[in-house]
């Protein structure tokens, strides 16, 4: 499938229009390198694509991805896939909210800014499946990014 580039966010992330005229955000190593809007790309270089339900969400995701390392986004995508396996269908906005949350949690950790979670006890008891998933997400972040975020 060929896609036409509408916007280049960085070397690894571009916004495209597919053959069915749907706007998507696609990722892949170097997919936007030396490309220009209106050029066509082949889907073989695409590692991940996002077609969100609303134009507004696509715009917010595009903005977020333009400033995020590919490894962080790929890690968040793995966590979201795991969450979908365990919890079922999730809202499209999870791509924005979780990715943004992880990115800033990693930045705060790297700057030695630790924020306690005053709701930790409540979350553990009221949402045990989600809490367990969060613990697994911490392990995924550690293994993929080498960042050991605290439970807090």
ChimeraX commands (.cxc) that place a marker at each C-alpha (Angstrom):
marker #1 position 0.00,0.00,0.00 radius 0.5
marker #1 position 1.34,3.43,-0.93 radius 0.5
marker #1 position 0.71,6.44,1.25 radius 0.5
marker #1 position 1.16,10.13,0.55 radius 0.5
marker #1 position 3.06,12.20,3.09 radius 0.5
marker #1 position 1.16,15.25,4.33 radius 0.5
marker #1 position 3.49,16.26,7.15 radius 0.5
marker #1 position 6.94,15.22,8.34 radius 0.5
marker #1 position 7.21,15.26,12.12 radius 0.5
marker #1 position 10.79,14.00,12.29 radius 0.5
marker #1 position 13.02,11.45,10.55 radius 0.5
marker #1 position 11.05,8.58,12.10 radius 0.5
marker #1 position 7.44,9.82,12.14 radius 0.5
marker #1 position 5.25,11.19,9.33 radius 0.5
marker #1 position 1.57,11.95,8.81 radius 0.5
marker #1 position 0.13,10.36,5.68 radius 0.5
marker #1 position -3.07,9.87,3.72 radius 0.5
marker #1 position -3.64,6.25,2.75 radius 0.5
marker #1 position -5.35,4.86,-0.36 radius 0.5
marker #1 position -8.76,5.14,1.34 radius 0.5
marker #1 position -8.11,8.83,2.15 radius 0.5
marker #1 position -7.68,8.16,5.88 radius 0.5
marker #1 position -5.16,10.23,7.80 radius 0.5
marker #1 position -2.63,8.17,9.73 radius 0.5
marker #1 position 0.47,8.74,11.79 radius 0.5
marker #1 position 3.15,6.22,10.77 radius 0.5
marker #1 position 6.49,5.38,12.35 radius 0.5
marker #1 position 9.61,3.65,11.11 radius 0.5
marker #1 position 13.35,4.20,11.29 radius 0.5
marker #1 position 14.27,6.93,8.82 radius 0.5
marker #1 position 10.84,6.91,7.16 radius 0.5
marker #1 position 10.81,10.71,6.92 radius 0.5
marker #1 position 14.51,11.18,6.18 radius 0.5
marker #1 position 15.06,13.33,3.06 radius 0.5
marker #1 position 11.34,13.15,2.24 radius 0.5
marker #1 position 8.98,16.00,1.43 radius 0.5
marker #1 position 5.23,16.43,1.83 radius 0.5
marker #1 position 3.29,15.06,-1.16 radius 0.5
marker #1 position 5.89,12.31,-1.75 radius 0.5
marker #1 position 4.62,8.77,-1.59 radius 0.5
marker #1 position 6.07,6.14,0.69 radius 0.5
marker #1 position 5.78,2.40,0.55 radius 0.5
marker #1 position 4.39,0.61,3.57 radius 0.5
marker #1 position 7.41,-1.73,3.75 radius 0.5
marker #1 position 9.34,0.79,5.88 radius 0.5
marker #1 position 6.49,1.30,8.33 radius 0.5
marker #1 position 6.96,-0.27,11.74 radius 0.5
marker #1 position 3.77,1.07,13.31 radius 0.5
marker #1 position 0.77,3.04,12.13 radius 0.5
marker #1 position -1.96,4.83,14.03 radius 0.5
marker #1 position -5.34,5.71,12.56 radius 0.5
marker #1 position -7.24,7.42,15.34 radius 0.5
marker #1 position -10.96,8.01,15.29 radius 0.5
marker #1 position -10.82,11.79,15.24 radius 0.5
marker #1 position -8.77,14.39,13.42 radius 0.5
marker #1 position -8.17,16.17,16.74 radius 0.5
marker #1 position -6.61,13.05,18.30 radius 0.5
marker #1 position -4.42,12.55,15.22 radius 0.5
marker #1 position -3.19,16.14,15.56 radius 0.5
marker #1 position -2.42,15.75,19.26 radius 0.5
marker #1 position -0.63,12.44,18.66 radius 0.5
marker #1 position 1.38,13.98,15.82 radius 0.5
marker #1 position 2.51,16.82,18.07 radius 0.5
marker #1 position 3.48,14.42,20.85 radius 0.5
marker #1 position 5.41,12.07,18.57 radius 0.5
marker #1 position 7.35,14.88,16.93 radius 0.5
marker #1 position 9.27,15.39,20.19 radius 0.5
marker #1 position 9.58,11.80,21.36 radius 0.5
marker #1 position 12.31,9.22,20.76 radius 0.5
marker #1 position 11.14,6.28,18.66 radius 0.5
marker #1 position 12.19,3.83,21.41 radius 0.5
marker #1 position 9.90,5.49,23.95 radius 0.5
marker #1 position 6.95,5.40,21.57 radius 0.5
marker #1 position 7.60,1.76,20.67 radius 0.5
marker #1 position 7.77,0.89,24.37 radius 0.5
marker #1 position 4.47,2.66,25.05 radius 0.5
marker #1 position 2.92,0.88,22.09 radius 0.5
marker #1 position 3.97,-2.46,23.61 radius 0.5
marker #1 position 2.38,-1.48,26.92 radius 0.5
marker #1 position -0.84,-0.45,25.16 radius 0.5
marker #1 position -0.93,-3.76,23.26 radius 0.5
marker #1 position -0.55,-5.63,26.55 radius 0.5
marker #1 position -3.34,-3.53,28.09 radius 0.5
marker #1 position -5.64,-4.33,25.16 radius 0.5
marker #1 position -4.91,-8.04,25.54 radius 0.5
marker #1 position -5.77,-7.92,29.24 radius 0.5
marker #1 position -8.51,-5.30,29.42 radius 0.5
marker #1 position -10.10,-5.38,25.97 radius 0.5
marker #1 position -10.79,-2.40,23.73 radius 0.5
marker #1 position -9.35,0.88,24.96 radius 0.5
marker #1 position -10.18,4.43,23.94 radius 0.5
marker #1 position -8.02,5.92,21.17 radius 0.5
marker #1 position -6.94,8.67,23.54 radius 0.5
marker #1 position -4.82,6.11,25.45 radius 0.5
marker #1 position -2.11,6.56,22.82 radius 0.5
marker #1 position -1.81,10.21,23.76 radius 0.5
marker #1 position -2.37,10.03,27.51 radius 0.5
marker #1 position -0.17,7.03,28.27 radius 0.5
marker #1 position 2.63,8.09,25.93 radius 0.5
marker #1 position 2.66,11.59,27.38 radius 0.5
marker #1 position 2.56,10.20,30.93 radius 0.5
marker #1 position 5.47,7.80,30.31 radius 0.5
marker #1 position 7.59,10.42,28.54 radius 0.5
marker #1 position 7.28,12.88,31.42 radius 0.5
marker #1 position 7.71,10.19,34.09 radius 0.5
marker #1 position 10.99,9.20,32.43 radius 0.5
marker #1 position 12.13,12.84,32.20 radius 0.5
marker #1 position 11.28,13.47,35.86 radius 0.5
marker #1 position 13.13,10.32,36.90 radius 0.5
marker #1 position 16.21,11.33,34.91 radius 0.5
marker #1 position 16.12,14.72,36.65 radius 0.5
marker #1 position 15.74,13.03,40.07 radius 0.5
marker #1 position 12.27,14.51,40.57 radius 0.5
marker #1 position 10.19,11.89,42.38 radius 0.5
marker #1 position 6.50,12.59,42.92 radius 0.5
marker #1 position 4.69,10.45,45.48 radius 0.5
marker #1 position 1.28,9.14,44.46 radius 0.5
marker #1 position -1.20,9.94,47.24 radius 0.5
marker #1 position -3.76,7.60,45.61 radius 0.5
marker #1 position -1.47,4.56,45.41 radius 0.5
marker #1 position -3.28,2.63,48.14 radius 0.5
marker #1 position -6.69,3.32,46.56 radius 0.5
marker #1 position -5.51,2.34,43.08 radius 0.5
marker #1 position -4.08,-0.96,44.35 radius 0.5
marker #1 position -7.36,-1.93,45.99 radius 0.5
marker #1 position -9.94,-0.49,43.62 radius 0.5
marker #1 position -8.21,-1.35,40.33 radius 0.5
marker #1 position -6.13,-4.50,40.94 radius 0.5
marker #1 position -5.97,-5.58,37.27 radius 0.5
marker #1 position -4.89,-2.15,36.12 radius 0.5
marker #1 position -2.37,-1.88,38.96 radius 0.5
marker #1 position -0.84,-5.25,38.02 radius 0.5
marker #1 position -0.64,-4.07,34.43 radius 0.5
marker #1 position 1.13,-0.92,35.61 radius 0.5
marker #1 position 3.73,-3.02,37.43 radius 0.5
marker #1 position 4.31,-5.01,34.25 radius 0.5
marker #1 position 4.63,-1.74,32.34 radius 0.5
marker #1 position 7.42,-0.68,34.72 radius 0.5
marker #1 position 9.25,-3.92,33.91 radius 0.5
marker #1 position 8.83,-3.32,30.16 radius 0.5
marker #1 position 10.17,0.24,30.51 radius 0.5
marker #1 position 13.16,-1.05,32.49 radius 0.5
marker #1 position 13.99,-3.80,29.97 radius 0.5
marker #1 position 13.51,-1.70,26.83 radius 0.5
marker #1 position 14.74,1.70,27.97 radius 0.5
marker #1 position 16.96,0.90,30.94 radius 0.5
marker #1 position 14.94,3.19,33.20 radius 0.5
marker #1 position 13.85,1.81,36.59 radius 0.5
marker #1 position 10.84,3.92,37.48 radius 0.5
marker #1 position 9.63,3.55,41.07 radius 0.5
marker #1 position 6.11,2.32,41.86 radius 0.5
marker #1 position 5.06,5.50,43.67 radius 0.5
marker link #1:1,2 radius 0.2
marker link #1:2,3 radius 0.2
marker link #1:3,4 radius 0.2
marker link #1:4,5 radius 0.2
marker link #1:5,6 radius 0.2
marker link #1:6,7 radius 0.2
marker link #1:7,8 radius 0.2
marker link #1:8,9 radius 0.2
marker link #1:9,10 radius 0.2
marker link #1:10,11 radius 0.2
marker link #1:11,12 radius 0.2
marker link #1:12,13 radius 0.2
marker link #1:13,14 radius 0.2
marker link #1:14,15 radius 0.2
marker link #1:15,16 radius 0.2
marker link #1:16,17 radius 0.2
marker link #1:17,18 radius 0.2
marker link #1:18,19 radius 0.2
marker link #1:19,20 radius 0.2
marker link #1:20,21 radius 0.2
marker link #1:21,22 radius 0.2
marker link #1:22,23 radius 0.2
marker link #1:23,24 radius 0.2
marker link #1:24,25 radius 0.2
marker link #1:25,26 radius 0.2
marker link #1:26,27 radius 0.2
marker link #1:27,28 radius 0.2
marker link #1:28,29 radius 0.2
marker link #1:29,30 radius 0.2
marker link #1:30,31 radius 0.2
marker link #1:31,32 radius 0.2
marker link #1:32,33 radius 0.2
marker link #1:33,34 radius 0.2
marker link #1:34,35 radius 0.2
marker link #1:35,36 radius 0.2
marker link #1:36,37 radius 0.2
marker link #1:37,38 radius 0.2
marker link #1:38,39 radius 0.2
marker link #1:39,40 radius 0.2
marker link #1:40,41 radius 0.2
marker link #1:41,42 radius 0.2
marker link #1:42,43 radius 0.2
marker link #1:43,44 radius 0.2
marker link #1:44,45 radius 0.2
marker link #1:45,46 radius 0.2
marker link #1:46,47 radius 0.2
marker link #1:47,48 radius 0.2
marker link #1:48,49 radius 0.2
marker link #1:49,50 radius 0.2
marker link #1:50,51 radius 0.2
marker link #1:51,52 radius 0.2
marker link #1:52,53 radius 0.2
marker link #1:53,54 radius 0.2
marker link #1:54,55 radius 0.2
marker link #1:55,56 radius 0.2
marker link #1:56,57 radius 0.2
marker link #1:57,58 radius 0.2
marker link #1:58,59 radius 0.2
marker link #1:59,60 radius 0.2
marker link #1:60,61 radius 0.2
marker link #1:61,62 radius 0.2
marker link #1:62,63 radius 0.2
marker link #1:63,64 radius 0.2
marker link #1:64,65 radius 0.2
marker link #1:65,66 radius 0.2
marker link #1:66,67 radius 0.2
marker link #1:67,68 radius 0.2
marker link #1:68,69 radius 0.2
marker link #1:69,70 radius 0.2
marker link #1:70,71 radius 0.2
marker link #1:71,72 radius 0.2
marker link #1:72,73 radius 0.2
marker link #1:73,74 radius 0.2
marker link #1:74,75 radius 0.2
marker link #1:75,76 radius 0.2
marker link #1:76,77 radius 0.2
marker link #1:77,78 radius 0.2
marker link #1:78,79 radius 0.2
marker link #1:79,80 radius 0.2
marker link #1:80,81 radius 0.2
marker link #1:81,82 radius 0.2
marker link #1:82,83 radius 0.2
marker link #1:83,84 radius 0.2
marker link #1:84,85 radius 0.2
marker link #1:85,86 radius 0.2
marker link #1:86,87 radius 0.2
marker link #1:87,88 radius 0.2
marker link #1:88,89 radius 0.2
marker link #1:89,90 radius 0.2
marker link #1:90,91 radius 0.2
marker link #1:91,92 radius 0.2
marker link #1:92,93 radius 0.2
marker link #1:93,94 radius 0.2
marker link #1:94,95 radius 0.2
marker link #1:95,96 radius 0.2
marker link #1:96,97 radius 0.2
marker link #1:97,98 radius 0.2
marker link #1:98,99 radius 0.2
marker link #1:99,100 radius 0.2
marker link #1:100,101 radius 0.2
marker link #1:101,102 radius 0.2
marker link #1:102,103 radius 0.2
marker link #1:103,104 radius 0.2
marker link #1:104,105 radius 0.2
marker link #1:105,106 radius 0.2
marker link #1:106,107 radius 0.2
marker link #1:107,108 radius 0.2
marker link #1:108,109 radius 0.2
marker link #1:109,110 radius 0.2
marker link #1:110,111 radius 0.2
marker link #1:111,112 radius 0.2
marker link #1:112,113 radius 0.2
marker link #1:113,114 radius 0.2
marker link #1:114,115 radius 0.2
marker link #1:115,116 radius 0.2
marker link #1:116,117 radius 0.2
marker link #1:117,118 radius 0.2
marker link #1:118,119 radius 0.2
marker link #1:119,120 radius 0.2
marker link #1:120,121 radius 0.2
marker link #1:121,122 radius 0.2
marker link #1:122,123 radius 0.2
marker link #1:123,124 radius 0.2
marker link #1:124,125 radius 0.2
marker link #1:125,126 radius 0.2
marker link #1:126,127 radius 0.2
marker link #1:127,128 radius 0.2
marker link #1:128,129 radius 0.2
marker link #1:129,130 radius 0.2
marker link #1:130,131 radius 0.2
marker link #1:131,132 radius 0.2
marker link #1:132,133 radius 0.2
marker link #1:133,134 radius 0.2
marker link #1:134,135 radius 0.2
marker link #1:135,136 radius 0.2
marker link #1:136,137 radius 0.2
marker link #1:137,138 radius 0.2
marker link #1:138,139 radius 0.2
marker link #1:139,140 radius 0.2
marker link #1:140,141 radius 0.2
marker link #1:141,142 radius 0.2
marker link #1:142,143 radius 0.2
marker link #1:143,144 radius 0.2
marker link #1:144,145 radius 0.2
marker link #1:145,146 radius 0.2
marker link #1:146,147 radius 0.2
marker link #1:147,148 radius 0.2
marker link #1:148,149 radius 0.2
marker link #1:149,150 radius 0.2
marker link #1:150,151 radius 0.2
marker link #1:151,152 radius 0.2
view
